[in-house]
């Protein structure tokens, strides 16, 4: 008659297999979810910076565009740091496998996506009609946190997963 394993050993084995699977998952650097989350955060950062450049002086605001972006980055530091870490790791991996050209291609592709999405938002916010009014509305929305990462964001789960990933990688 075969003896059943001790429950503790069964739990230990399941725990080990689970952590090994998570380790394998952590080894796979690139994922569509992380790409989308990082692009979302990057585009939001881009928009805040451009609104700062285009609008702050026009509205008589005293902070510089750099200070304005820093405020947004601080409010979203967990996600901003995760996004920049992810892109940096993608660039490192590309350079390790394909050299400087591959590394630069990763940055270029990321920048194109971020810029395209960001410029679309900027055009919608301040590119139509009265620029001063558009700037007023855009700055007010940013100040209220419309571009901040929150559970209300459509891809919040992906962004939160990126933040978790960045802590273990």
N, C-alpha and C positions, 0 to 999 in steps of 0.2 A: 504494500500500500504506500502510495506516494504521500509524503508529508507536505502540507501547504506551507509556503514561506511565511515567516514571521511578518505581521502587518507592518512593523517598523521598516523592514527591508523593502517591502513593496512600496511604501511611501517614499523611501529613499531612492529607489530605482525610478519611480515616476518623476520625482523631483529632479534627478540627474538628467533623465531624458528630456524633460521640459527645459532645463537650463541649457542643455546642449543644443536643442532646437533654437532657443533664443539666441545663443551665441552664433549659430550659423546665420540666422536672420540678421544679426548685427554686423556680420562680416560682409554681407551684400550691401555695399555702400549706396548705390543709386537705386531709387525707387520713384515711381510716378508720383506717389503721395508726397514724398519729400521734395520732389521737383516743384510740384504745384504749390506746396506750402511755402517753400523758399521764394518762389517767384511772387506770390501774394505779398509776403512781407517786404521783399525788395521793391515791388511796385508802390506799396504804401509809403515806404521810405523815400522813394524817388518823387512821388507826388508832394509830400510834405516839403522836401527840399526845393522843388520848383515853385510851389506856391509861396514859399518863403522868399525866393528870388524875385518872383513876379509881383508879389502883392504887399509885402510888409512895408516897404518904403512908401508905396502908393497910398496905403492906409494910415501912414504916420505911426506905425508900430516901432518901438524902440529896439527890439531884439534884432540881431543879425540873422540872416538865413541859417547860418551854422548853429547859432544858439537855438533857433526854432526847431531844427532837425534834432539837435541833442535832446531837447525836451521830449520830443516824440520817441526817440530811441530809448530814453530813460523809462518812459511809461511802458514801453514794450520791450524792455531789455532782455527778458527771458527768450522771447521769440526772435528778436533781432540778432542776438548772440547765436542762437541755434541756426538761424538762416545763414549767417556769415561763416559759421563753422562748417556747415554742410558744403557750401560752395568752395571753401578753402580745401576741404578734404577731397572733393571731386577734382579740383585743380591739381592737388598733390598726386592723386592716383593717375590722372591723365598724364602728368609729366613723367611719372615713374614708368608708365607703359609706352608713352609715345613722344616724350620729350617736350620741349618748350612750345612747339607748334600745337601739340594736342592740349597742353595746359591753356594756352591762349585761346584756343577754340572753345573750351568750356566757358571761359570768362566772356568771350564774345557772344556765344549763344545765350547765356544767362542775361547779359546786358541788353541784348536785342529784345528779348521777351519782356524784361522789366520796363524798358523804355517804351515799347509799343503799348503795353497795358497802362503805364503811367501817363503817357501822352494822351491816350484816349480819355482818361478821367479828367485830366487838366483841360482838354478841349471842351468837354461837356460842362465843366465847372466855370471856366473863365474865358473860353474861346468864342463864346457867342454873346452878342449883345453888349451891354455896358460892362466894360472890364472892371471898373471900380466896384460896381454892385456884385459882379461875379466873384471878385476877390474877397469882398466883405463876407459873402455867403461861404466861400471856401474856407477862409480862415476861421470863421465861426464854427463850421463843421469839424475842422481839425481840432480846434480848441475844445470842442465838446466830446472828442474821442471817436468820431465816426470812422476814422481809419485805424483805430486801436484794435488790437486783437482781443476778441471777447467771445464768449459762448454764442453770441448772436451771429457771428460770422459764419457764412455758409460752409466754409471749410475748416472750422475751428478744430474738429477732431484731428485733421491732418496736421494742422499747425501745432497742436498740443503734442501729437505723436513725434513731430520733428524735435520739439523741445526735450521730450523724454529721450529720444535717440541721442541727442547731443550730450546729454549727461552721462551716457554709458559708452560713448565713443570718443 
